[in-house]
Amino acid sequence: MNDVVVIVEKSKCNPKACDYLCMRVCPRNKAGDECIVVDQDKKVAINEEVCIACLICPKKCPFKALKVVRTPKELKKNPVHRFGQNAFRLYGLPIPKKGQVIGLLGANGIGKSTAINLLSGELMPNLGDWTKVATKEELIEFFGGTEIQQYYEDMFNKKLDIAYKPQYIELIPKKFKGKVKDLLKKTDETGKFEEIVDKLEIRSILERDINSISGGELQRVAIAATLLKKGNVFFFDEPSSYLDIRQRLKVAKIVRGLAMPERSTFVVEHDLIMLDYMTDLIHIFYGEKGAYGVVSFPYSSRIGINSYLSGYLREENMQFRDEEIKFVVKEPARLIKREVMVAWPHMRKSYKDYHLEVEAGHLFKGEVVGVVGPNGIGKTTFARMLNGEVKPDEGEPDLKIKISYKPQYIKTSSEMSVQDYLETFRDYAQLKHYFRHLDLNVIMKRKLCELSGGELQRVMVAGCLLKEADFYLIDEPAAHLDVEQRMAVAKAIKEIIHYRHNASALVIDHDIMFLDFISERLLVFSGVPAVTGHATGPFEMREGMNKFLQELGITFRRDEHTHRPRANKPGSQKDLEQKKKGEYYYS
């Protein structure tokens, strides 16, 4: 029998409301064994040596607090780290490679950030014994004969200088008070303050307080602070969050430039185009979310991402997902007459220092149109004009249709449960199978105000799509989501629009792969961020992407096996060849 992994999510366990139902239904408890017991915190704990993985308790638990899974037979040795008796454990670690950028790819809750914390020294491995930290001798023996052994020896001998960009940049203003300039000057160990400030385009915010800047600005400040450290090991945990495609490319080029013989660099990233663009090798993390994670062998970036999309690691004979994520090359639309669902006139909107101009355009019934453009260019203002929240100075749209709008920024103080919220929509029972891959079932009893950013995003996208409407206006649905969740959201949007065959959708996002997967046509925003914006289209995908990417100066090609879009390395033969032809996309 495979090893049993039992997880108790203490934050969900509520014995006062269920009177220890799991203990009462457990067959081993009924037989007189102590399998499920009351822990010191009055919540339940499970004895894994006694548990037979019958799966009755997780099915009966009304709060989805229990998870019983079997690990693959291959995992015979101890985990590298385990957080507690019935808590997450990680098997294996990514392998440091000097002179190369190593990507970490996998779903949320599968151990990527844990691996970074273990390698950075923020967390020391316990090798499965959560009651203590492993000694130097134990670690050297455990990793004997591998690059990780040498890595930990260097750490213990203080030969490693760690530079770490954390995932949760929102915590930075809570730890540091003062101006952006003061934070960066304090962290500067390289003397490259001026250079890094200009590369990341943050000079205009240097005099502002750290707690008054936007998410995208805070992300670039965090990256700058990391780059200013004299490190020989760099960690970047989700560096593209809050950034637009232009800023992501800048960051990717900078991270790519860290690949020097004396350095090791690790990157966790959910934007597959950026991950492919900046890395040499990729470790895939698989397993069971919240239960255990396994680190794969290192693969070349292309093969690693393709394997991840397929859900199968051929070299390790490991199937970790049932469904393959597939992309298709978008053919030009056939010249058939289609009925217009949404149309807007030529519009203008001016503020004190900013001017937006939108050319007249329309959406057909049954289509999904993507929206691309940098931050601060007017995409959200345009969406709010269509939704009636912002009145244009010229050309007010007359949309006599039902609109469902998911805004860019979503916060709630509601104490309503996820289930109660979703059941307020008349079509929920009929349509809930379209959201089967969004992992909503495990958070149904949670309050909306208690959800993480990614959980709330998935719930609000579902709520937007459940509303009966003619036009779905969805602003940044991929934010805070991992790769699989992004594709699940994209599938849900496409399927709901197909189900409501007379409806259409406009989707704003910065993940090019996500938009490539979901869109039939593109609306393109150009101009100078925070100064002027100009929207044109919608265009056919090839024309729209060519227009957008030409302004960025980057070319994309199709992977020959998966058909996913891949960014060409600047100055490569393929890049130069496509630019000469004027083909920035789809070649």
Backbone hydrogen bonds, N-H to C=O, Kabsch-Sander energy under -0.5 kcal/mol:
donor,donor_aa,acceptor,acceptor_aa,energy
5,V,69,V,-3.6
6,V,4,V,-0.5
7,I,67,K,-3.2
8,V,86,N,-2.4
9,E,7,I,-0.5
9,E,65,A,-3.0
10,K,8,V,-1.2
12,K,9,E,-1.7
13,C,9,E,-1.5
17,A,14,N,-1.3
18,C,14,N,-1.1
19,D,15,P,-2.5
24,R,20,Y,-1.4
25,V,21,L,-1.7
26,C,22,C,-1.2
30,K,26,C,-2.2
31,A,27,P,-1.3
32,G,29,N,-1.6
33,D,28,R,-2.4
35,C,33,D,-1.1
37,V,35,C,-0.6
37,V,45,A,-2.7
39,D,37,V,-0.5
39,D,43,K,-4.0
42,K,39,D,-1.9
45,A,37,V,-2.4
47,N,35,C,-3.0
48,E,46,I,-0.9
50,V,47,N,-1.1
51,C,47,N,-2.1
59,K,55,L,-0.9
60,K,56,I,-2.0
61,C,57,C,-2.2
64,K,61,C,-1.1
67,K,7,I,-2.1
69,V,5,V,-2.9
69,V,67,K,-0.5
71,T,3,D,-2.4
75,L,72,P,-1.7
76,K,74,E,-1.9
80,V,90,L,-2.3
81,H,90,L,-1.4
83,F,88,F,-2.5
87,A,84,G,-1.2
89,R,291,A,-1.4
90,L,81,H,-2.6
91,Y,293,G,-3.1
92,G,90,L,-0.6
99,G,260,M,-1.0
99,G,263,R,-3.6
100,Q,97,K,-1.6
102,I,100,Q,-0.6
102,I,265,T,-3.3
103,G,101,V,-0.5
103,G,281,L,-3.3
104,L,267,V,-2.8
105,L,103,G,-0.5
105,L,283,H,-2.5
110,I,107,A,-1.0
115,A,111,G,-2.3
116,I,112,K,-2.0
117,N,113,S,-2.4
118,L,114,T,-2.2
119,L,115,A,-2.3
120,S,116,I,-2.3
121,G,117,N,-0.8
122,E,117,N,-0.8
123,L,117,N,-2.3
126,N,80,V,-0.7
127,L,80,V,-2.4
129,D,126,N,-1.9
130,W,128,G,-1.0
132,K,129,D,-1.6
134,A,125,P,-2.4
139,L,135,T,-2.3
140,I,136,K,-2.4
141,E,137,E,-2.1
142,F,138,E,-2.5
143,F,139,L,-2.5
144,G,141,E,-1.0
146,T,143,F,-1.7
149,Q,143,F,-0.7
149,Q,146,T,-0.6
150,Q,146,T,-1.3
151,Y,147,E,-2.0
152,Y,148,I,-2.5
153,E,149,Q,-2.1
154,D,150,Q,-2.5
155,M,151,Y,-1.9
156,F,152,Y,-2.7
157,N,153,E,-1.9
158,K,155,M,-1.5
159,K,154,D,-3.3
160,L,154,D,-0.6
161,D,159,K,-0.5
162,I,160,L,-0.6
163,A,233,V,-2.5
165,K,235,F,-3.1
169,I,167,Q,-1.6
171,L,168,Y,-1.5
172,I,169,I,-1.7
174,K,171,L,-0.8
175,K,171,L,-1.0
175,K,172,I,-1.1
176,F,172,I,-2.1
180,V,208,R,-2.4
181,K,206,L,-2.6
183,L,179,K,-1.8
184,L,180,V,-2.3
185,K,181,K,-2.7
186,K,182,D,-1.9
187,T,183,L,-1.4
188,D,184,L,-1.1
189,E,187,T,-0.6
189,E,228,L,-3.2
190,T,228,L,-0.8
196,I,192,K,-2.7
197,V,193,F,-2.4
198,D,194,E,-1.9
199,K,195,E,-2.3
200,L,196,I,-2.2
201,E,198,D,-0.8
202,I,197,V,-2.2
205,I,202,I,-1.4
206,L,203,R,-1.3
208,R,205,I,-1.6
210,I,178,G,-3.0
212,S,209,D,-1.9
213,I,210,I,-0.6
218,L,214,S,-2.7
219,Q,215,G,-2.2
220,R,216,G,-1.9
221,V,217,E,-2.1
222,A,218,L,-2.4
223,I,219,Q,-2.2
224,A,220,R,-2.4
225,A,221,V,-2.6
226,T,222,A,-1.6
227,L,223,I,-2.4
228,L,224,A,-1.7
229,K,226,T,-1.4
231,G,229,K,-1.9
232,N,161,D,-2.1
233,V,161,D,-1.7
234,F,264,S,-2.7
235,F,163,A,-2.6
236,F,266,F,-2.2
237,D,165,K,-2.4
238,E,236,F,-0.8
238,E,268,V,-2.4
241,S,238,E,-0.8
243,L,240,S,-2.2
248,R,244,D,-2.7
249,L,245,I,-2.1
250,K,246,R,-1.8
251,V,247,Q,-2.4
252,A,248,R,-2.8
253,K,249,L,-2.3
254,I,250,K,-2.0
255,V,251,V,-2.8
256,R,252,A,-2.6
257,G,253,K,-1.7
258,L,255,V,-1.6
259,A,256,R,-1.4
260,M,258,L,-1.7
263,R,260,M,-2.4
264,S,232,N,-2.0
265,T,100,Q,-1.4
266,F,234,F,-2.7
267,V,102,I,-2.6
268,V,236,F,-2.7
269,E,104,L,-1.1
269,E,267,V,-0.5
272,L,270,H,-1.1
275,L,271,D,-2.5
276,D,272,L,-2.5
277,Y,273,I,-2.0
278,M,274,M,-2.0
279,T,275,L,-1.4
280,D,101,V,-3.0
281,L,101,V,-1.6
282,I,299,Y,-2.9
283,H,103,G,-2.8
284,I,297,F,-0.5
285,F,105,L,-3.2
286,Y,284,I,-0.5
286,Y,294,V,-2.0
288,E,292,Y,-2.2
290,G,109,G,-2.9
291,A,288,E,-2.6
292,Y,288,E,-1.8
293,G,89,R,-2.0
294,V,286,Y,-3.1
295,V,91,Y,-2.2
296,S,284,I,-2.4
296,S,294,V,-0.5
299,Y,282,I,-2.4
301,S,280,D,-1.5
304,G,300,S,-3.2
305,I,301,S,-2.4
306,N,302,R,-2.3
307,S,303,I,-2.5
308,Y,304,G,-2.2
309,L,305,I,-2.4
310,S,306,N,-1.9
311,G,307,S,-1.6
312,Y,307,S,-1.3
313,L,318,M,-2.9
314,R,312,Y,-0.8
317,N,313,L,-0.9
317,N,314,R,-0.9
318,M,313,L,-1.9
319,Q,317,N,-0.5
320,F,311,G,-2.2
320,F,318,M,-0.7
321,R,311,G,-1.3
325,I,309,L,-3.0
326,K,324,E,-0.7
327,F,562,T,-1.0
331,E,329,V,-0.6
336,I,334,R,-2.5
341,M,363,L,-3.0
342,V,363,L,-1.7
344,W,361,G,-2.5
347,M,358,V,-2.6
348,R,394,E,-1.7
349,K,356,L,-2.4
351,Y,354,Y,-3.4
355,H,531,V,-1.8
356,L,349,K,-3.1
357,E,533,G,-2.3
358,V,347,M,-3.0
359,E,535,A,-2.6
361,G,344,W,-1.6
363,L,342,V,-2.9
365,K,339,E,-2.8
366,G,503,A,-3.2
367,E,364,F,-1.4
369,V,505,A,-2.8
370,G,521,R,-2.5
371,V,507,V,-2.2
372,V,523,L,-2.3
377,I,374,P,-0.9
382,F,378,G,-2.5
383,A,379,K,-2.2
384,R,380,T,-2.4
385,M,381,T,-1.8
386,L,382,F,-2.2
387,N,383,A,-1.9
388,G,384,R,-0.5
388,G,385,M,-0.7
389,E,384,R,-2.0
390,V,384,R,-1.5
393,D,348,R,-2.0
394,E,348,R,-1.6
399,L,397,P,-0.7
400,K,398,D,-1.1
401,I,399,L,-1.2
404,S,471,F,-2.6
406,K,473,L,-2.8
410,I,408,Q,-0.5
411,K,409,Y,-0.5
418,V,446,R,-2.2
419,Q,444,M,-2.5
421,Y,417,S,-2.4
422,L,418,V,-2.7
423,E,419,Q,-2.2
424,T,421,Y,-1.2
425,F,422,L,-1.4
428,Y,425,F,-1.7
431,L,427,D,-2.2
432,K,428,Y,-2.0
434,Y,431,L,-2.3
435,F,432,K,-1.6
436,R,433,H,-1.3
438,L,435,F,-1.9
440,L,435,F,-0.5
443,I,440,L,-1.6
444,M,441,N,-0.7
446,R,443,I,-1.4
448,L,416,M,-2.6
449,C,414,S,-1.8
450,E,447,K,-1.6
451,L,448,L,-1.3
456,L,452,S,-2.8
457,Q,453,G,-1.9
458,R,454,G,-1.9
459,V,455,E,-2.0
460,M,456,L,-2.6
461,V,457,Q,-2.3
462,A,458,R,-2.1
463,G,459,V,-2.5
464,C,460,M,-2.4
465,L,461,V,-2.2
466,L,462,A,-1.9
467,K,463,G,-1.2
469,A,467,K,-0.6
470,D,402,K,-2.3
471,F,402,K,-1.9
472,Y,504,S,-2.7
473,L,404,S,-3.1
473,L,471,F,-0.6
474,I,472,Y,-0.6
474,I,506,L,-2.7
475,D,406,K,-2.7
475,D,473,L,-0.5
476,E,474,I,-0.6
476,E,508,I,-2.7
479,A,476,E,-0.8
481,L,478,A,-1.8
486,R,482,D,-2.5
487,M,483,V,-2.2
488,A,484,E,-2.1
489,V,485,Q,-2.5
490,A,486,R,-2.4
491,K,487,M,-2.5
492,A,488,A,-2.3
493,I,489,V,-2.5
494,K,490,A,-2.4
495,E,491,K,-2.8
496,I,492,A,-2.5
497,I,493,I,-2.3
498,H,494,K,-2.0
499,Y,495,E,-2.5
500,R,496,I,-3.2
501,H,499,Y,-1.4
503,A,500,R,-3.0
504,S,470,D,-1.8
505,A,367,E,-2.2
506,L,472,Y,-2.8
507,V,369,V,-2.8
508,I,474,I,-2.6
508,I,506,L,-0.5
509,D,371,V,-1.5
512,I,510,H,-0.9
515,L,511,D,-2.4
516,D,512,I,-2.7
517,F,513,M,-2.0
518,I,514,F,-1.7
519,S,515,L,-2.5
520,E,368,V,-3.0
521,R,368,V,-0.9
522,L,539,F,-2.5
523,L,370,G,-2.9
524,V,522,L,-0.5
524,V,536,T,-2.6
525,F,372,V,-2.4
526,S,534,H,-2.3
528,V,532,T,-1.6
530,A,376,G,-3.6
531,V,528,V,-2.4
532,T,528,V,-2.5
533,G,355,H,-2.4
534,H,526,S,-2.6
535,A,357,E,-2.5
536,T,524,V,-2.6
539,F,522,L,-3.4
541,M,520,E,-0.9
544,G,540,E,-3.1
545,M,541,M,-2.8
546,N,542,R,-2.2
547,K,543,E,-2.2
548,F,544,G,-2.3
549,L,545,M,-3.2
550,Q,546,N,-1.9
551,E,547,K,-1.0
552,L,548,F,-1.0
553,G,549,L,-1.5
554,I,549,L,-1.7
556,F,584,Y,-2.6
557,R,566,R,-2.6
559,D,564,R,-2.6
563,H,559,D,-1.9
566,R,557,R,-2.9
568,N,555,T,-2.8
572,S,569,K,-2.2
576,L,572,S,-2.7
577,E,573,Q,-2.3
578,Q,574,K,-2.4
579,K,575,D,-2.2
580,K,576,L,-2.0
581,K,577,E,-1.4
582,G,578,Q,-1.0
583,E,578,Q,-2.4
584,Y,582,G,-0.8
587,S,556,F,-0.7
